[in-house]
Amino acid sequence: MFRCLSFVFALISAPVLAQTPEYVGSKECIACHEDVAENWATSHHALAWNAPDQATVLADFGGTRFEHKGVVTEFRQDAQGYFAKTTEADGSKTDRKLHSVVGVEPLQQYLFETEKGRLQSADVVWDTEKEEWFHLYPDQDLPPEDGLHWTGPYKNWNARCAECHATNYKRNYGPRSKSYSSTQLETGVGCESCHGPGSSHIEWTLGKVPAENLDPFGFNMSFSGGNAETEIQQCAGCHSRREAQLDGNPIPGTPYADSYALALLRPGLYHADGQILDEVYVYGSFLQSKMYSKGVGCTNCHEPHAAGLKAEGNAVCTQCHSEAGNPGFSSLPLYDYDTPEHHRHSEDSEGAQCKSCHMIERTYMGVDGRRDHSFRVPRPDLGAETGGPDACTDCHQDQGQDWAADKIANWFPNPKNRQPHFGQVFARARLNPGIEAPKLRDIALDVNQAGIVRATALSMLEPSASEPLAATVATLLSDPDPLLRAGAASLQRGAPLKTRVERLLPVLQDPMRSVRIAAAKQFLGADTGTLSRSQQAGIDEGMQDWQQSLRTRLDFPETHLVFGGMALTMRNAQAAEQAFSEVVDMDPQRAEAWPMLVRLAHINRGPDAARVVLERGLSVVPGHPELLRLQQELR
């Protein structure tokens, strides 16, 4: 009894920790969590980025040679390290020391420091299964001065990739020097990448009481309690196609929408029906799924530390989709799906695998197959309208989608899974959003549709923004889903300024940064001189959120395109010219910037200056139609 009272007294009198824990490194976790650490040590997370040595370098640097469209790369190893000597098609040579390696399978990438602090990801990579070099973009033939060359801004590791391959990463880009002073606690996705800084947890093990804002174990977030959304939000930061709004890694536990703006189901990324097209990294697909809507989380299928599947083959699915079911998901029909009566293929065949029909696969980076996580019923009957693929003709490539649709209709005559689909509307709206505006509005307001689908419909309505439409979607400004709040905010530009202010001032205080930024954008170029001081202050605060977000991406040519557009809206021709000049300095082949730069040079400095810029532009993007038209005008 006395010992119990002493323990309680010790807890009551123990000092409360500081509210902001610090990172300590994965090595500090291993002593107490040996089993977990052992699983993690060989995972793709742990091996996401490493220094080169005999254990981590999987490629053959023993004098091998790779040639691609006249560019020859020779790989060697000596006492000083690993090297790649490249002879470009024009005969110029570079000899670079390997800085670090990325990944382990099915390919490994190699990083080189082209300038102090600037890491670039080479296009020549190693196929770990075939054990040979290959080029990630075999059709490309780019000189070093091209923005898409591996030494250009789009293959820059610091800006484009590192934050998801490191722990506590900060990019630290210097816009004046155009250089990087990037830092990270450790390369690879360590314990604290997901669990958050561990110093307070270590102090908890010594008997100190965590601060009130931390969980009982000293972390600023908790995976206990089986909250699927908590883990999804944490995984999604890296497993999604998105625009980061902060520099480097947000503290684990930061809501996704407060750190990122998710890419919606737009052309080039997704098919009109939401199936994967480009590399979109899972989250946007999963949000469309019935599994997500029913509370399924990442760790229902994936082991969190080894990062593999929890079971082999169909067993990962039948842990829920079976006659026994799963008490955690009581709405599931109790049915034996792993039989020919359901999958209609020979047992143990590729076609009998759940993933073959419900998770189509697409290959990215040359050899890396990725599955669509929208977990959909095959709909070959939609293909003619949406242009989307289907699992049936993915395998049966000698057959058409009509054949596949007939087969499914015969096997499963119940039409419940062949209802009208949002993809039919989206496919038409991609060609003419105005005509489809009423149906897009209906989808946006349909609570039975996934949030990302509804948000995509809102984004497709932006060209049709009007006062009635703004009023119709205004109720979504307070929706629980930040995607819908942001989408509804973007349509308020159609409302009169007074109404826009009334609706969006509360949204400018939204807890999610992406929503606040969406609201702030609706006041760009607006005449706010008649607003009260408090109203103007609210708008200014939202604008600061947006500007801060843009300032974290000053090493992106795309950011300066945005700055240029903002300056044009504000009728600041000099600032616009400066922004578009920055675009072509970073990426000379960014064709859309050159015509604007010619016009701005004409406005700011006259026709002679415009001709000089025009000549530069045509030397980089010869034959550009708009530049050729400007050439005629300036003669």
C-alpha positions as CSV (number, residue, x, y, z in Angstrom):
1,M,0.0,0.0,0.0
2,F,2.8,2.4,1.0
3,R,4.7,1.6,-2.3
4,C,1.5,2.4,-4.3
5,L,1.0,5.7,-2.6
6,S,4.6,6.6,-3.1
7,F,4.3,5.8,-6.8
8,V,1.2,8.0,-7.1
9,F,2.9,10.8,-5.1
10,A,5.9,10.6,-7.4
11,L,3.7,10.9,-10.5
12,I,1.8,13.9,-9.0
13,S,5.0,15.7,-8.0
14,A,7.0,14.8,-11.1
15,P,8.0,17.7,-13.2
16,V,5.9,18.4,-16.3
17,L,7.9,18.3,-19.5
18,A,8.4,21.0,-22.0
19,Q,5.6,21.1,-24.6
20,T,7.9,20.6,-27.6
21,P,9.7,17.3,-27.6
22,E,13.0,17.0,-29.5
23,Y,14.2,14.4,-32.0
24,V,16.7,11.9,-30.6
25,G,17.3,9.4,-33.5
26,S,16.2,5.8,-34.1
27,K,19.3,4.4,-32.3
28,E,17.8,5.6,-29.0
29,C,14.7,3.5,-29.6
30,I,16.4,0.1,-30.3
31,A,17.3,-0.9,-26.7
32,C,13.7,-1.0,-25.6
33,H,12.1,-2.0,-28.9
34,E,14.4,-4.7,-30.2
35,D,11.7,-6.8,-32.1
36,V,10.2,-3.7,-33.8
37,A,13.7,-2.4,-34.6
38,E,14.7,-5.7,-36.2
39,N,11.6,-5.6,-38.5
40,W,12.2,-2.0,-39.4
41,A,15.9,-2.3,-40.1
42,T,15.4,-4.2,-43.4
43,S,12.3,-2.4,-44.4
44,H,12.0,-0.1,-47.4
45,H,11.5,2.8,-44.9
46,A,14.8,2.2,-43.2
47,L,16.6,1.7,-46.5
48,A,14.9,4.7,-48.3
49,W,18.2,6.7,-48.3
50,N,21.6,5.7,-47.2
51,A,25.3,6.5,-47.4
52,P,27.2,4.3,-49.9
53,D,29.2,1.3,-48.8
54,Q,29.5,-2.3,-49.6
55,A,26.3,-3.2,-47.9
56,T,24.1,-0.5,-49.4
57,V,25.4,-0.1,-53.0
58,L,23.6,-2.8,-55.0
59,A,24.8,-1.8,-58.5
60,D,27.9,-2.9,-60.2
61,F,30.5,-0.1,-60.0
62,G,33.3,-2.4,-61.1
63,G,34.0,-0.8,-64.4
64,T,30.6,-1.2,-66.0
65,R,29.4,1.0,-68.8
66,F,26.0,2.2,-69.9
67,E,25.1,4.1,-73.1
68,H,21.9,6.0,-73.8
69,K,21.4,8.0,-77.0
70,G,25.0,8.9,-77.3
71,V,25.6,9.6,-73.6
72,V,28.0,7.2,-72.0
73,T,28.3,6.6,-68.3
74,E,31.1,4.6,-66.8
75,F,30.9,3.3,-63.2
76,R,33.9,2.6,-61.0
77,Q,35.0,2.1,-57.4
78,D,38.3,2.9,-55.8
79,A,39.6,3.6,-52.3
80,Q,38.0,7.1,-52.4
81,G,34.5,5.8,-53.1
82,Y,32.1,5.1,-56.0
83,F,32.2,7.3,-59.1
84,A,30.2,7.9,-62.3
85,K,32.0,9.4,-65.3
86,T,29.7,10.8,-67.9
87,T,30.5,11.8,-71.5
88,E,27.6,13.8,-73.0
89,A,26.6,13.6,-76.6
90,D,28.5,16.8,-77.3
91,G,31.7,15.3,-75.9
92,S,31.7,17.2,-72.5
93,K,32.7,15.1,-69.6
94,T,31.9,15.1,-65.8
95,D,33.3,12.8,-63.2
96,R,31.2,12.7,-60.0
97,K,31.5,10.9,-56.7
98,L,28.5,9.0,-55.5
99,H,26.9,10.8,-52.6
100,S,24.2,8.4,-51.5
101,V,21.9,5.6,-52.6
102,V,18.1,5.4,-52.6
103,G,15.9,2.3,-52.2
104,V,16.6,-1.4,-52.5
105,E,14.0,-2.9,-54.8
106,P,13.0,-3.3,-57.6
107,L,15.4,-0.5,-58.4
108,Q,18.1,1.5,-56.7
109,Q,18.8,5.2,-57.5
110,Y,22.0,7.2,-57.1
111,L,22.5,10.7,-55.9
112,F,25.4,13.0,-56.8
113,E,26.3,16.4,-55.4
114,T,26.5,18.6,-58.5
115,E,27.2,21.7,-56.4
116,K,27.9,22.1,-52.7
117,G,24.7,21.0,-51.0
118,R,22.8,20.3,-54.2
119,L,21.9,16.7,-54.7
120,Q,20.6,15.4,-58.0
121,S,19.0,12.0,-58.8
122,A,20.6,10.4,-61.8
123,D,18.4,9.0,-64.6
124,V,20.6,5.9,-65.0
125,V,19.6,3.5,-62.2
126,W,20.1,-0.2,-61.2
127,D,17.5,-2.9,-61.8
128,T,18.0,-5.0,-58.6
129,E,16.1,-8.0,-60.1
130,K,17.8,-8.2,-63.5
131,E,21.0,-6.8,-62.1
132,E,21.6,-4.3,-64.9
133,W,21.7,-0.6,-65.5
134,F,18.7,1.1,-67.2
135,H,17.5,4.6,-68.0
136,L,14.3,5.8,-66.2
137,Y,13.2,7.7,-69.3
138,P,14.4,5.7,-72.3
139,D,12.7,8.0,-74.9
140,Q,14.3,11.2,-73.6
141,D,17.3,12.7,-75.3
142,L,18.1,15.8,-73.3
143,P,21.2,18.1,-73.2
144,P,22.5,19.2,-69.8
145,E,20.9,22.7,-70.2
146,D,17.4,21.2,-70.5
147,G,15.3,21.7,-67.3
148,L,14.3,18.0,-67.5
149,H,17.9,16.8,-67.6
150,W,18.8,14.9,-64.5
151,T,20.9,17.8,-63.3
152,G,17.9,20.2,-63.7
153,P,15.3,21.5,-61.1
154,Y,12.9,18.6,-61.6
155,K,15.4,15.9,-60.6
156,N,16.6,17.9,-57.6
157,W,16.6,15.6,-54.6
158,N,16.6,18.4,-52.0
159,A,13.4,19.9,-53.3
160,R,11.5,17.0,-54.8
161,C,12.2,13.9,-52.9
162,A,14.3,14.1,-49.7
163,E,11.6,14.9,-47.2
164,C,10.0,11.5,-47.7
165,H,13.3,9.7,-47.5
166,A,14.6,11.3,-44.3
167,T,13.7,12.0,-40.7
168,N,13.3,15.6,-39.5
169,Y,14.3,17.0,-42.9
170,K,14.6,20.7,-43.7
171,R,15.3,21.8,-47.2
172,N,16.9,25.2,-46.3
173,Y,17.0,26.7,-49.7
174,G,18.7,30.1,-50.1
175,P,16.9,32.0,-52.9
176,R,19.6,34.6,-53.2
177,S,22.5,32.2,-53.5
178,K,20.2,29.5,-55.1
179,S,21.9,26.9,-53.0
180,Y,20.9,24.4,-50.4
181,S,21.9,23.9,-46.8
182,S,19.6,20.9,-46.2
183,T,19.7,19.1,-42.9
184,Q,18.1,15.9,-41.5
185,L,18.4,14.0,-38.2
186,E,19.0,10.8,-40.2
187,T,18.6,9.5,-43.7
188,G,16.0,6.9,-44.1
189,V,12.5,6.9,-42.6
190,G,13.2,6.5,-38.9
191,C,11.1,5.8,-35.9
192,E,10.4,9.5,-35.3
193,S,9.3,10.1,-38.9
194,C,6.0,8.4,-37.9
195,H,5.9,8.6,-34.1
196,G,7.2,12.1,-33.7
197,P,10.1,13.4,-31.6
198,G,11.1,11.0,-28.8
199,S,12.8,13.0,-26.1
200,S,9.7,13.3,-23.9
201,H,9.0,9.6,-24.3
202,I,12.5,8.8,-23.1
203,E,12.0,11.1,-20.1
204,W,8.6,9.3,-19.5
205,T,10.5,6.0,-19.1
206,L,12.5,7.7,-16.4
207,G,9.4,8.6,-14.4
208,K,8.7,12.1,-15.6
209,V,5.1,13.1,-16.5
210,P,4.4,14.3,-20.0
211,A,3.0,17.7,-20.7
212,E,-0.8,17.9,-21.2
213,N,-0.5,18.4,-24.9
214,L,1.3,15.0,-25.3
215,D,-0.1,11.5,-25.0
216,P,0.5,9.5,-21.8
217,F,3.8,8.1,-23.2
218,G,5.3,11.5,-24.1
219,F,4.5,11.6,-27.8
220,N,2.7,14.4,-29.6
221,M,0.6,11.9,-31.4
222,S,-0.7,8.4,-30.6
223,F,-1.4,5.4,-32.7
224,S,-3.1,3.6,-29.9
225,G,-6.9,3.1,-29.8
226,G,-7.2,1.8,-33.3
227,N,-7.9,5.2,-34.9
228,A,-7.5,4.5,-38.6
229,E,-7.7,8.1,-39.7
230,T,-4.7,9.0,-37.4
231,E,-2.5,6.5,-39.2
232,I,-3.8,7.3,-42.7
233,Q,-3.1,11.0,-42.1
234,Q,0.4,10.2,-41.1
235,C,1.1,7.8,-44.0
236,A,-0.5,10.1,-46.5
237,G,2.1,12.8,-46.1
238,C,4.5,10.8,-48.3
239,H,2.1,8.3,-50.0
240,S,0.2,10.9,-52.0
241,R,0.6,13.3,-54.9
242,R,0.4,16.7,-53.3
243,E,1.8,20.2,-52.9
244,A,3.8,20.8,-49.7
245,Q,3.0,24.0,-47.9
246,L,5.8,23.8,-45.4
247,D,9.6,23.4,-45.6
248,G,10.6,19.8,-44.9
249,N,8.8,17.3,-42.6
250,P,5.9,18.5,-40.6
251,I,5.8,17.3,-37.0
252,P,4.1,13.9,-37.0
253,G,0.5,14.4,-35.9
254,T,0.1,17.5,-38.0
255,P,-3.1,17.1,-39.9
256,Y,-2.5,16.4,-43.6
257,A,-4.6,19.3,-44.8
258,D,-2.5,21.7,-42.6
259,S,0.7,20.6,-44.4
260,Y,-0.3,19.7,-47.9
261,A,-2.8,20.4,-50.7
262,L,-3.8,17.0,-52.2
263,A,-3.9,16.7,-56.0
264,L,-7.4,16.0,-57.1
265,L,-8.6,13.7,-59.9
266,R,-7.3,15.9,-62.6
267,P,-6.2,15.0,-66.2
268,G,-2.7,13.6,-66.5
269,L,-2.8,12.1,-63.0
270,Y,-6.0,10.1,-63.0
271,H,-8.4,8.7,-65.6
272,A,-11.8,10.4,-65.6
273,D,-13.2,7.6,-63.5
274,G,-10.6,8.0,-60.8
275,Q,-8.3,5.1,-61.8
276,I,-4.6,5.8,-61.5
277,L,-2.8,7.1,-64.6
278,D,0.4,8.9,-63.5
279,E,2.3,8.1,-60.3
280,V,-0.1,9.3,-57.5
281,Y,1.2,7.3,-54.5
282,V,-2.0,5.7,-53.1
283,Y,-3.8,8.2,-50.9
284,G,-5.9,9.9,-53.6
285,S,-7.0,6.5,-54.8
286,F,-7.7,5.1,-51.3
287,L,-10.0,8.1,-50.5
288,Q,-12.2,6.9,-53.3
289,S,-12.6,3.4,-51.9
290,K,-15.5,1.9,-50.0
291,M,-12.8,0.5,-47.6
292,Y,-11.8,4.0,-46.6
293,S,-15.4,5.0,-46.0
294,K,-15.9,2.0,-43.7
295,G,-12.9,2.8,-41.5
296,V,-10.2,0.6,-42.9
297,G,-6.7,1.9,-42.2
298,C,-3.2,1.2,-43.6
299,T,-2.2,-1.3,-40.9
300,N,-5.3,-3.4,-41.6
301,C,-3.3,-4.7,-44.6
302,H,0.3,-3.5,-44.0
303,E,2.6,-4.4,-41.2
304,P,3.7,-1.0,-39.9
305,H,7.4,-1.7,-39.1
306,A,8.5,-4.3,-41.7
307,A,6.2,-2.3,-44.1
308,G,5.2,-5.5,-46.0
309,L,1.7,-7.0,-46.3
310,K,0.3,-8.7,-43.2
311,A,-0.4,-11.9,-45.1
312,E,0.5,-13.5,-48.4
313,G,-1.8,-13.5,-51.5
314,N,-5.5,-13.5,-51.0
315,A,-5.1,-14.0,-47.3
316,V,-4.6,-10.3,-46.7
317,C,-8.1,-9.8,-48.1
318,T,-9.8,-12.8,-46.6
319,Q,-8.9,-11.7,-43.1
320,C,-12.1,-9.6,-43.6
321,H,-13.7,-10.7,-46.8
322,S,-14.7,-14.3,-45.9
323,E,-17.4,-16.4,-44.4
324,A,-16.0,-15.7,-40.9
325,G,-15.9,-11.9,-41.5
326,N,-14.2,-9.5,-39.1
327,P,-15.9,-8.2,-36.0
328,G,-14.2,-4.9,-36.6
329,F,-16.2,-4.4,-39.8
330,S,-19.6,-5.7,-39.0
331,S,-21.3,-4.4,-42.2
332,L,-19.3,-6.9,-44.4
333,P,-21.3,-9.6,-46.0
334,L,-20.2,-13.1,-44.8
335,Y,-19.3,-14.8,-48.0
336,D,-16.5,-17.0,-49.4
337,Y,-14.9,-14.8,-52.1
338,D,-11.8,-16.9,-52.6
339,T,-13.5,-19.4,-54.9
340,P,-14.0,-19.8,-58.7
341,E,-17.7,-19.1,-58.1
342,H,-16.7,-15.5,-57.3
343,H,-13.4,-14.8,-59.2
344,R,-14.3,-17.0,-62.2
345,H,-10.7,-18.1,-62.7
346,S,-8.7,-21.3,-62.0
347,E,-7.6,-21.6,-58.4
348,D,-4.1,-20.5,-57.7
349,S,-3.9,-18.6,-61.1
350,E,-3.0,-15.0,-61.4
351,G,-6.6,-14.2,-62.3
352,A,-7.8,-15.7,-59.0
353,Q,-5.8,-13.1,-57.0
354,C,-8.1,-10.5,-55.5
355,K,-5.6,-7.8,-56.5
356,S,-5.7,-8.8,-60.2
357,C,-9.4,-7.8,-60.5
358,H,-9.8,-5.1,-57.8
359,M,-6.3,-3.3,-57.9
360,I,-5.1,-2.8,-61.4
361,E,-1.3,-2.4,-61.6
362,R,0.7,0.3,-63.4
363,T,4.5,0.4,-63.8
364,Y,6.4,3.5,-62.9
365,M,10.1,4.3,-62.9
366,G,10.6,1.6,-65.5
367,V,10.2,-1.5,-63.3
368,D,8.2,-0.5,-60.2
369,G,4.6,-1.9,-60.3
370,R,2.1,0.0,-58.2
371,R,-1.4,-1.1,-57.4
372,D,-4.5,1.1,-57.5
373,H,-5.8,1.5,-54.0
374,S,-9.4,2.5,-54.9
375,F,-10.3,-1.2,-54.7
376,R,-13.0,-1.0,-57.3
377,V,-15.3,-3.5,-59.1
378,P,-14.1,-3.9,-62.7
379,R,-16.3,-1.7,-65.0
380,P,-15.3,-2.4,-68.6
381,D,-18.8,-1.1,-69.5
382,L,-17.6,2.4,-68.7
383,G,-14.4,2.3,-70.8
384,A,-15.9,3.7,-74.0
385,E,-17.2,6.7,-72.2
386,T,-14.5,7.4,-69.7
387,G,-11.4,6.2,-71.6
388,G,-10.4,4.3,-68.4
389,P,-8.8,0.9,-68.3
390,D,-10.3,-2.2,-66.7
391,A,-8.8,-5.2,-65.0
392,C,-10.2,-7.7,-67.5
393,T,-8.7,-6.4,-70.7
394,D,-5.5,-5.5,-68.8
395,C,-4.9,-9.3,-68.8
396,H,-7.0,-10.4,-71.8
397,Q,-5.3,-7.9,-74.2
398,D,-6.6,-9.8,-77.2
399,Q,-10.2,-8.9,-76.2
400,G,-12.1,-5.7,-76.1
401,Q,-14.0,-4.0,-73.3
402,D,-17.4,-4.9,-74.8
403,W,-16.4,-8.6,-74.5
404,A,-15.4,-8.1,-70.9
405,A,-18.6,-6.2,-70.1
406,D,-20.7,-9.0,-71.5
407,K,-18.8,-11.6,-69.4
408,I,-19.3,-9.7,-66.2
409,A,-23.0,-9.1,-67.0
410,N,-23.5,-12.8,-67.5
411,W,-21.6,-13.8,-64.4
412,F,-23.2,-11.1,-62.2
413,P,-26.6,-10.2,-63.6
414,N,-27.5,-8.0,-60.6
415,P,-26.9,-4.5,-61.9
416,K,-26.2,-2.9,-58.5
417,N,-22.5,-2.5,-59.5
418,R,-23.2,-1.1,-62.9
419,Q,-24.9,2.1,-61.8
420,P,-24.1,5.5,-63.3
421,H,-20.6,6.6,-62.4
422,F,-19.1,10.0,-61.8
423,G,-16.4,9.2,-64.4
424,Q,-19.0,9.5,-67.1
425,V,-19.7,13.1,-66.1
426,F,-16.0,13.9,-65.5
427,A,-15.0,12.6,-68.9
428,R,-17.5,14.9,-70.7
429,A,-16.7,17.8,-68.3
430,R,-13.0,17.5,-69.2
431,L,-14.0,18.4,-72.7
432,N,-16.6,21.0,-71.9
433,P,-17.1,21.8,-68.2
434,G,-19.7,24.4,-68.8
435,I,-22.2,22.0,-70.4
436,E,-21.8,19.5,-67.5
437,A,-21.9,22.2,-64.8
438,P,-25.4,21.1,-63.4
439,K,-24.2,17.5,-63.1
440,L,-20.9,18.5,-61.6
441,R,-22.9,20.5,-59.0
442,D,-25.0,17.5,-58.2
443,I,-21.9,15.4,-57.7
444,A,-20.3,18.0,-55.5
445,L,-23.4,18.0,-53.3
446,D,-23.9,14.2,-53.2
447,V,-23.0,13.0,-49.7
448,N,-22.8,9.4,-51.1
449,Q,-19.8,10.3,-53.2
450,A,-16.2,10.2,-51.8
451,G,-14.9,13.6,-50.7
452,I,-12.1,13.7,-53.3
453,V,-14.7,13.0,-56.0
454,R,-16.9,15.9,-54.7
455,A,-13.9,18.2,-54.4
456,T,-12.8,17.3,-58.0
457,A,-16.3,18.3,-59.2
458,L,-16.0,21.6,-57.3
459,S,-12.7,22.3,-59.0
460,M,-14.1,21.5,-62.4
461,L,-16.9,24.1,-61.7
462,E,-14.4,26.9,-61.3
463,P,-14.7,28.1,-65.0
464,S,-18.5,28.3,-64.3
465,A,-18.2,30.3,-61.1
466,S,-21.2,32.5,-60.6
467,E,-23.2,34.1,-57.8
468,P,-25.9,31.4,-57.7
469,L,-23.3,28.6,-57.8
470,A,-21.3,30.3,-55.0
471,A,-24.5,30.4,-52.9
472,T,-25.4,26.7,-53.7
473,V,-22.1,25.4,-52.4
474,A,-21.7,27.8,-49.5
475,T,-23.0,25.1,-47.1
476,L,-19.8,23.1,-47.8
477,L,-17.7,25.9,-46.3
478,S,-18.3,24.2,-43.0
479,D,-18.2,20.6,-44.1
480,P,-16.0,18.3,-42.0
481,D,-13.9,17.4,-45.1
482,P,-11.2,20.0,-45.7
483,L,-11.1,19.1,-49.4
484,L,-14.7,20.3,-49.7
485,R,-14.2,23.4,-47.6
486,A,-11.3,24.4,-49.8
487,G,-13.2,23.5,-53.0
488,A,-16.3,25.5,-51.9
489,A,-14.0,28.5,-51.0
490,S,-12.6,28.5,-54.5
491,L,-16.1,29.0,-56.0
492,Q,-16.8,32.1,-53.8
493,R,-15.1,34.3,-56.4
494,G,-18.4,34.3,-58.2
495,A,-20.1,36.0,-55.2
496,P,-20.1,39.8,-54.8
497,L,-17.3,41.1,-52.7
498,K,-19.5,41.9,-49.7
499,T,-21.0,38.4,-49.7
500,R,-17.6,36.8,-50.4
501,V,-16.2,38.6,-47.3
502,E,-19.0,37.5,-45.1
503,R,-18.7,33.8,-46.2
504,L,-14.9,33.6,-46.3
505,L,-13.7,35.6,-43.3
506,P,-14.5,32.6,-41.0
507,V,-12.8,30.3,-43.5
508,L,-9.7,32.4,-43.3
509,Q,-9.5,31.2,-39.6
510,D,-9.9,27.5,-40.6
511,P,-7.6,25.1,-38.7
512,M,-6.3,23.7,-41.9
513,R,-3.7,25.8,-43.9
514,S,-4.8,24.4,-47.3
515,V,-8.3,25.7,-46.6
516,R,-7.2,29.1,-45.5
517,I,-5.0,29.4,-48.6
518,A,-7.9,28.5,-50.9
519,A,-10.0,31.2,-49.2
520,A,-7.2,33.8,-49.4
521,K,-6.8,33.3,-53.2
522,Q,-10.4,34.5,-53.7
523,F,-9.3,38.0,-52.7
524,L,-6.4,38.4,-55.0
525,G,-6.9,41.5,-57.1
526,A,-10.2,42.4,-55.3
527,D,-10.8,46.0,-54.4
528,T,-10.8,45.8,-50.7
529,G,-10.6,49.5,-50.0
530,T,-14.2,49.6,-48.7
531,L,-13.7,46.9,-46.1
532,S,-13.3,47.5,-42.4
533,R,-9.9,47.2,-40.7
534,S,-10.8,43.9,-39.1
535,Q,-12.0,42.5,-42.4
536,Q,-8.8,43.6,-44.2
537,A,-6.7,42.2,-41.4
538,G,-8.4,38.8,-41.8
539,I,-7.7,38.8,-45.5
540,D,-4.1,39.9,-45.0
541,E,-3.6,37.1,-42.5
542,G,-4.8,34.6,-45.1
543,M,-2.6,36.1,-47.8
544,Q,0.4,35.7,-45.5
545,D,-0.4,32.0,-45.2
546,W,-0.4,31.7,-49.0
547,Q,2.8,33.8,-49.4
548,Q,4.6,31.8,-46.7
549,S,3.6,28.6,-48.5
550,L,5.0,29.9,-51.7
551,R,8.2,31.1,-50.1
552,T,9.0,27.5,-49.1
553,R,9.0,26.5,-52.8
554,L,11.2,29.2,-54.3
555,D,13.4,26.6,-55.9
556,F,10.4,25.4,-58.0
557,P,9.9,27.1,-61.5
558,E,6.2,26.5,-61.0
559,T,6.2,28.8,-57.9
560,H,7.5,31.7,-60.0
561,L,4.8,31.1,-62.6
562,V,2.4,31.6,-59.7
563,F,4.2,34.8,-58.6
564,G,4.0,36.0,-62.2
565,G,0.3,35.4,-62.4
566,M,-0.2,37.1,-59.1
567,A,1.8,40.2,-60.2
568,L,-0.3,40.4,-63.5
569,T,-3.5,40.3,-61.5
570,M,-2.1,43.1,-59.3
571,R,-1.1,45.0,-62.5
572,N,2.5,45.0,-61.5
573,A,4.3,44.5,-64.8
574,Q,7.8,44.8,-63.4
575,A,7.3,42.2,-60.7
576,A,5.7,39.9,-63.3
577,E,8.7,40.2,-65.6
578,Q,11.0,39.4,-62.7
579,A,9.0,36.3,-61.8
580,F,8.8,35.0,-65.4
581,S,12.5,35.7,-65.8
582,E,13.2,33.5,-62.8
583,V,11.1,30.7,-64.4
584,V,13.2,30.6,-67.6
585,D,16.4,30.9,-65.6
586,M,15.5,27.8,-63.7
587,D,14.0,26.0,-66.7
588,P,14.7,27.5,-70.1
589,Q,12.3,25.1,-71.8
590,R,9.3,26.3,-69.8
591,A,7.6,27.4,-73.0
592,E,4.6,29.1,-71.5
593,A,6.8,31.7,-69.7
594,W,8.5,33.0,-72.8
595,P,5.6,34.7,-74.6
596,M,4.6,36.5,-71.4
597,L,8.2,37.5,-70.9
598,V,8.3,39.1,-74.4
599,R,5.1,41.0,-73.8
600,L,6.3,42.2,-70.4
601,A,9.7,43.3,-71.7
602,H,7.8,45.4,-74.3
603,I,5.6,47.0,-71.6
604,N,8.5,47.7,-69.3
605,R,11.4,48.5,-71.6
606,G,10.1,48.9,-75.1
607,P,10.1,46.9,-78.4
608,D,13.9,46.6,-78.7
609,A,14.1,44.8,-75.3
610,A,11.2,42.6,-76.4
611,R,13.0,41.6,-79.5
612,V,16.1,40.6,-77.4
613,V,13.9,38.4,-75.2
614,L,12.1,37.0,-78.2
615,E,15.4,35.9,-79.8
616,R,16.4,34.2,-76.6
617,G,13.1,32.4,-76.4
618,L,13.2,31.2,-80.0
619,S,16.8,29.9,-79.5
620,V,15.5,27.7,-76.6
621,V,12.1,26.7,-77.9
622,P,12.3,27.2,-81.6
623,G,9.1,26.9,-83.6
624,H,6.9,27.9,-80.6
625,P,3.7,29.1,-82.3
626,E,3.0,32.1,-80.0
627,L,6.6,33.3,-80.1
628,L,6.5,33.1,-83.9
629,R,3.3,35.2,-83.9
630,L,5.1,37.8,-81.6
631,Q,8.0,37.8,-84.0
632,Q,5.6,38.9,-86.8
633,E,4.2,41.6,-84.6
634,L,7.6,43.0,-83.6
635,R,8.9,43.3,-87.1
